[in-house]
Amino acid sequence: MRDRLNELVFIGQDMDKQGIIMGLEQCLLQDNEQDLFNKQIRLNDPFPKDI
C-alpha cells in the first residue's frame, strides 16, 4: 500500500505567500470545533441550502 499525498500548487508572480498561508490556515478545523465534532454537536453550515 502506498502513502497518499495531496498538493496545492500556486503559480504566479508577486504572490503574497504569507497571505495565502494565512488564508489556508483559517480553513483548518480549530481545536474547539474538533471537540464539538467529537461530542457530536452540529456545527453551523456556512453554505446555502439551495445548491
Backbone torsions as a table, in degrees:
resi	resn	phi	psi	omega
1	MET	NA	135.3	-179.2
2	ARG	-94.3	153.9	171.1
3	ASP	-73.1	145.9	178.9
4	ARG	-100.0	151.0	-176.5
5	LEU	-142.6	133.7	172.5
6	ASN	-116.0	138.3	179.1
7	GLU	-133.4	143.7	169.4
8	LEU	-111.1	132.6	179.7
9	VAL	-122.1	128.5	177.1
10	PHE	-112.8	122.2	-179.0
11	ILE	-117.7	125.3	179.7
12	GLY	171.8	178.8	179.3
13	GLN	-112.9	148.3	176.5
14	ASP	51.8	43.2	179.7
15	MET	-83.3	147.7	179.6
16	ASP	-86.2	88.2	-175.3
17	LYS	-57.4	-48.2	-178.9
18	GLN	-63.9	-37.9	177.6
19	GLY	-63.9	-40.6	178.4
20	ILE	-65.1	-45.8	-179.9
21	ILE	-61.2	-45.4	-179.7
22	MET	-61.8	-42.4	178.7
23	GLY	-62.4	-41.8	179.2
24	LEU	-68.4	-39.0	179.2
25	GLU	-64.7	-30.3	177.9
26	GLN	-68.0	-20.1	179.2
27	CYS	-80.3	-15.9	-176.9
28	LEU	-72.4	150.1	177.4
29	LEU	-67.3	129.7	178.7
30	GLN	-83.8	159.1	-178.4
31	ASP	-57.0	-43.4	-178.9
32	ASN	-66.4	-33.1	176.8
33	GLU	-68.9	-37.7	177.1
34	GLN	-64.5	-40.7	177.9
35	ASP	-60.9	-43.9	178.7
36	LEU	-62.4	-42.3	179.1
37	PHE	-62.0	-44.5	179.9
38	ASN	-62.1	-31.3	178.8
39	LYS	-87.4	4.8	178.9
40	GLN	61.1	34.6	174.1
41	ILE	-91.9	130.6	-176.1
42	ARG	-69.5	136.2	175.1
43	LEU	-91.4	155.7	175.9
44	ASN	-68.1	132.5	178.3
45	ASP	-92.8	114.2	-176.3
46	PRO	-77.9	-6.0	-175.5
47	PHE	-92.3	147.9	179.6
48	PRO	-62.8	148.0	-178.0
49	LYS	-81.2	-15.1	-172.3
50	ASP	-99.1	28.0	174.9
51	ILE	-99.0	NA	NA
